[in-house]
Amino acid sequence: MEKQSVARRMIFPAAIVLAVMVVSINIYDIIRFMQRGTLRYFLLYISVAGMFLSIWLGALYSNSVAFARGASQGERILVSITTPLIWIIKTYTHFIGIYSFTELLYLILHPFIIGNIGVTMLCIGISELICRLRYRGRIDKMNIRVFQPVNTTLLFLGLVISIMGLWNGGHTYYYHYMDIYSALFL
């Protein structure tokens, strides 16, 4: 595993996941103009699967590819958060003008936003763990430790955020989120 060019170790993995997201979102948006039928439902399911795989689980792919191509820890994290960050920014653009600045800051705690951040951290942690186990002892006698502070922290925080968001079907977190929102802004 030698360190490859910036394009191969960073841009390529992020671009693949981002391209799947962009294509899937655009297909999903175009589908509403189609007649009901088999093709429409096929494209609908494919586009939804593409959005889910790229936005929520894309960090598994991009982090793994970046790891295999010699990217540093910081580069792998940057590559892994690119697509979720762009999706969050895209989501925020729909709310500009509707919410005040402080409400927009609070919106980061919305279950979809914080959930996406938590799942991305969890995926980075899982990918790091799998890659480190896979490449341990193989790479030019390098001593790759399986548990590093950064990936262990990301794995732990991602797991905590994901469990917190999914506890009781997600209702518990959502109701607390809305109660605090009502107390602060209504």
Secondary structure, DSSP 8 states (H G I E B T S, - for coil): -----HIIIIIHHHHHHHHHHHHHHHHHHHHTTS-SSHHHHHHHHHHHHHHIIIIITHHHHHHHHHHHTT--HHHHHHHHHHHHHHHHHHHHHTTBTTB-HHHHHHGGGSHHHHHHHHHHHHHHHHHHHHHHHHHTTTSTT----S--HHHHHHHHHHHHHHHHHHGGGGHHHHHHHHHHHHHHH-
